[in-house]
Amino acid sequence: MGVLAQEREEINFEKAVEIGLERNFDVKIATNEVILAENEVRIGNSLLLPTLDVFNTRAYRREDTEQAFFNDPENPRIIDGAQTRTNNYSIVAIYGFSADLVVALERLGKLAEVSELEAKVVIENTVAAIATNYYRLVLELQRYNVLNTTLELSNQRIEIAKAQYEFGRASKRDFLAAQVDYNTDLTALVTQEQVIQNSRVNLNELLAVDPQQDFIVNDTITIRENLFLEDLREDAFGNNKQLLATQGLQNVAYLQMKELRAQRLPTIALTGAYNDNTFRSDAGFLSSNQQQGFNLGATMSLNLFSGFSLNRRIQAAKIQMNNQKFLLDQYEVQMLSALQRTFNTYENSKRLLEIEQSNYEVAVENSEIALDRFRLGIANYLEFRDAQVNRLQAESRLIEVLYNIKENEIELMRLSGRIYFKN
């Protein structure tokens, strides 16, 4: 597997999608499946064309011949090394027509459309997966910044506690507690570095690049304007590729039954040939013979009995068509349910966002006050630590809510078939 670049490359969401659609193996396989389906249609169309074959047969024979004739049996004719030459040319054209072949070609065309829709499903799922993992990486990087800010506050606390201890304004216990809390925050930061590394690997896997490729991601999680459920439902029925593919498979099942029924109709075959035959012989009654001309023919066949196998196949096709209808109804229910669940979570996360934004502002102000009070010796280390942890938790919840909204946005765009047009 090649690496895009050895140096660190800056990447945004649009660039990530571009790389993924170009390199992702699922996308490549789905694209090739479309090509194969289109090739099947071309092969089927060729069956509607006549076949034309050219034959040339040459024969040579050399033999000693003794011939006795009825009118003079006592004087046979002896020919040493008698030669016989035969040269035949034929051009044969055959054209066969059956009603089931026409329906079969229509079915292959519908399968090609379904294959293209399924490829788009793979592309949409890939874009959604890239988006989810990209913004997960953004989230983890932002969380790292939060933890780093917390560590900086803990470092300030150590410096204050050390100074207070050295001047006798605080006990050594306060200084040691500050060191313990600093190490705890440092451990959380180191652990977060591992989380970021794994998030990068997950994104690189979708982009089909080297796991060690280290992209620079300078981005924030931004959310769209309000989404409305009715608009999403309407778009889903018109643009959801999986729904359209399932509808296409229902049509394929109907054409399969229609194709089997068409096998009850007659089959017609037309043949035409041009022949040029030349015969020359040193022995025999004919010294030479040449024939040129056309042959035309037509054959009509009709199956009268096939052991009821065709009836059973038609019955099976009817069952398959009904099953495909059930699958379509089932997917519609699943799609609408997924839309409803995701939209409910999306709306709830938006309400939580307002709460967490307000809570974060309060937590920041409170931590700044606590730091000033601790620096002046008015507040003890427990009060400062409590304000520090509250700020950490508030900021973590805020970016987590932002990510949840973005994640639900991505899923709503995927379900409604709008993920292609806007990111």
N, C-alpha and C positions, 0 to 999 in steps of 0.2 A: 504494500500500500504506500503510495507516495504521500509526501507532505507538501502542502501548498507553499509554505515558505519556512525557512529555518528561523528567521528573525520573528519577533513578536509583531503581529499584525492587528491593527485596530479594526474592530468589526461592530456593525450595528445590526438591528433586526433584519432590515431589508437585505443586507449583504449575507447574513446567515441563511435566509430563505433561498437566495440565489445560489449559494454554494450547495445547499441541501438538495435542491431540485436538479442540479447539474450532476451531483455525485452519488446521491442516495441510491442504494442498490434496489430497494423495493420499487422506487420510481422507474429505474431502468428496466426491471423485469416487467412491470406493468406496461411500459411503453412497448416492449417487445411482444407482449401478448396481444396488443392491439394490432401490430404489424402481422402477426400470425393469423389473426381473425380476418383481417382484410385480404390476406393471401388466400384463405379458404374461399372467400367470396369470388375472387378472380378465378380460382380453380373451378368452382361451380359454374361460373359463367361460360367457361370454355366448353362445358358439356352441351351447351345449346348450339355450338358450332359443329359443322360436319367434319368428319375425319377424311383425310385424303392420303392415300398410300400409293406408292409407285413400286412395282415389282419387275424384276428382270431375271429371267431364268435362261441360262445357257447350258447346253449339254453337247458333249462330243463323244462319239463312239467309233472305234476302229476294230474290225473283226473280219476274219475269213468267212466267206459265205458260200454255201452250195444250195442252189435253188432248183427244184424239179417242178416242171409245169405239166398240167393235165394233157395238153395237146401234144407234148413231146417228152414223155417221162424217161425215155431212154437216153436223152441228151441233156443232162442237168447243166445248169449254168454255174460256173465256179468263178468266184471273184475273190482274189487275195487282197486283204487290207481294205475292205469296203468301209467307207466312211459315212457316218450319219451325223448331221449337225441340226440342232434345234435351238432357236432363238425366240423367246417369248417376252413381249413387253405388255405390261398391264397398268392402267391407272384406275384405281377404285375409290369411289367416294361413297360414304355412308352417312346418312343423317337419321337420327332417331329422335322421336319426340314422345314425351309422356307428361301428363298433367302433374303428376307428383314431383317431377323434376323442377317445374316452374315454382311450385310451392316450396320445395326444398331450397331453392335459391333465395326466395323471400325470407325463409327462416334463417339462412346463413347471413343475410344482410342485417336482420334484426339482432343476431348474435354478435355481429361486428359492432353494432351500436351499443349493445350491452357491455361488450369488452371495453369500449372507449369510456363509457360511464364508470365502469369499475376501475379503470386506470385513473380517472379523475378522483374517485373515492380515495385511492391510495395517495394521490398527490395532496388532496385536502387533509387527510389524516397525517401525512408527513409534515405539512406546513403547520398544522395544529400542534404536533409533537415538538417541532422545532421551536415554535412560539412559547409553548409551556416550559420547555427546558431552558430556553434563552432567558426568559423572565425569572425563572427559578435561580439561574446564575446571578442575575441582577439582584434578586432578593438576598441571596447569600452574601454578595459583595456589600450590599447596604447593611446587612446584619453585622458583617465584619467591621464596618465603620462604626457602628453603634458600640460594639464590644471594645473597639480601640479607644473610643471616647470615654467609655467607662474605665478602661485601664489608665488613661491619662488622669482622670479624676482620682483614681486610687493612688497614683503616683504623687499627685499633689497632696493627698491626705498623708502619705508617708513623710513627705518633706515637712508638712506642718506638725505632724505628731512627733517627728524627730526633734524639730526645733523646740517644741513645747517640753519634751522630755529633757533635753539638754539644759533648758532654762528652769527646770523644776516646776513647770506649770502643769505637767501631766505625768502620769505614771508610765513605767516601762511597759506595763500591760497594754496600754493604749497604742504604744508604738509597735509592739509585737502583733497586736490584733490588726493593725493597718497593713503590716507585711503579709499576714495570712490572707487577708482579703485581696491584696494585690496579686498574690500568687494564684488565688482562685480565679480572678479575672484573667490573668495571663493564661491559665490552663484553658479557659473557655475560648480565648482568642486562638490558641494553637489548635484546638479541636475544630474551630470554625475554618481554619486554613485547610484542614483535611476535607471538610464538607465542600468547600469551594473547589478543591482539586477534583473530587468525584463529580461535582456538577459540570465541570469543564469536560471531563471524560464522557459523561452522558450526552452532552451537546455535540462533542466531536464525533461520537458514534453515529448520531443521526446525520451529521454532515459528511460522513464517510471519509474523515481525515485521520491522521495519526493521533492516537490518544494523548500524546505528549505535546501536540500543537497547543501553544499558549496564546490565545487571542486576548487582546486588550478590549475590555468591554466597559465603555464609559457611557452609561445609559441610566435612565430612571424609569420607574414604572408609571406610565401615564394611562389614564382610563378615558373611555369614550364619553360622549354625551349619552343621555339617557336612552336606553333601549326599551322598546315596547313589545309586549308579548304578542299582540295581534299581528303586528308587522312581521315578527319573526315566524309566526305560524303560517302566514300567507306566503312568505318567501320560501319556507321549508317545503310546502306542497308544490311549488314551482321550480325550486332549484336544488333541493336535496338530492345529490347524485345517487345515493344508495336507494332512495325511494324510486327514482326514475329507472334505475337498473332493475329493481324488483318488478316494476311495471313492465319493463321490456321482457323480462323472463316469463311473465304471464302471457304476453303476446307470442313468445317463442313456443310455449306449451300449446297454445291454441293452433299455431301453424303446424306443430308436430302432428296433432290430431287431423288437421286438414290434409296434410301430406299423406297420411295413411289412408284416409278416405279416397284420395285421388288415385290410389293404386287400384281401385276397382274399375277405373276407366281404361279404355283400350290404349295400347301402345302402338305407335306407327313407326315403321322404319323404311326409309327410302334408300335404294342403292343404285349406283350407276357406275359403269366401267367401260373403259376403252381398251381393246385388246389388239395387239399386233403380233401374230404368231408366224414364224417362218420355219419351214422344215425342208431339209435337203438330204438326199440319201443316194449312195452309189448302188444300192441293191433294193429290191422290193418292187412293188407295182407302181409307186410314185417316185419320181426323181426329185420333185420339189412340190411344196404346197405352202401357200401364203394366205393368211386370213387377217382381215382388218375389219373392225366394226365396233358398235356400241351395244352395251347390254343395260337395260333399265329394269328396275323391279321395285315393288312395294310390298311390305308385309304388315299386316295388322294382327295384333295378338290381344287376347282377352282372357285373363285368368278366370276360370269358372269355379274352381274349388281348390283350396289350399289347406284343408284340414282344420278349418276354423281359426287358423293362427292369426290371420289378419283381423278377424273380429276381436280376438283377445287383445291384440296389440292396440286396437282402437279403444277398447274399454280401459286398458291401462293408461292410454294417453288422456282419456277423460278424467281419470282419477288424478293424474299428474297435474292437469289443468286446474282442477278443484283445489289441490294442495297448494299450487302456486298462488291461487286467489287467497287462500287462508294465510299464506306467508306474507302477501301484500298487506292484508288487513292487520296482521300481527305487527308488521313493521310500522305501519301508520300509528298504531296504538303506542308502540315503544318509542317512536320518534316524538310524538306529542307528549308522552310522559316524561321523556328525557328533557324536552324543552321546558316543561312546567317545573320540574325539579330544579333544573339549572337556573331558571329565571327566579324561582323562589330564593335560592341561595344568593343569587346576584343582588336581588333587592334587599335582602337581609344584610348582606355585606356592606351595601351602600349606607344603610342606616347605622351600622357599626362604625363606618368610617367617620361619620360626623362626631360620634361619641369619642372615638379614639383620637381624633385630631384635637378636640378640646381637652381631653385628658392629657395628651402629650404636652400641650402648651402649659398646662398647670404643673405637670411633673418637672418640666425644664425650669420653670420659675422657682418651684419649691427646692430643687436641687441647688440652684444658684444661691438662694437664701441660706440653705443649710450649709453650703460651703463657706459663705461669709461668716456665718455664726460660729462654725467650727474653727475658722481661722482666728476669730476674735476670742475663742475660748468660751463662748456663751453656750454652745451646744456640744454635747458629748459625741463620741465616735459612733455610737449606736444610732443616734438621730441622723447623723450625716450618711451613714451606710444605708439606712432605711430609705432616705430620699434618693440616694444614688441607685439603689436597686429598683425603686419605683420608676425612675426615669428610664432605666434600661428596659424594664418590662413594658412600659408605655410605648416607647419607640419601637420595640420589637413587635408589639401587637399592631401598631400602626402600619408598618411596612408589610406585615403578614396579611392584614385586611386588604391593603392595596393589591397585593399579589393575588389574593382570593378573588377579588373583583376582576382582575385581568384574566385569571384562569377561567372564570365563568364566562367572560366576554368571548374568549377564544372558542369555548365549547358552543356558545350560542351562535357564533358566526359559522362554525362548522356545521351544526345541525340545520341552520337556515340556508346553507349553501352560499353564504356571502363571504367566505374566507378568502376567495380568490381576489376580490376587488378591493378590499380594505384590510390593512393589517393593524 
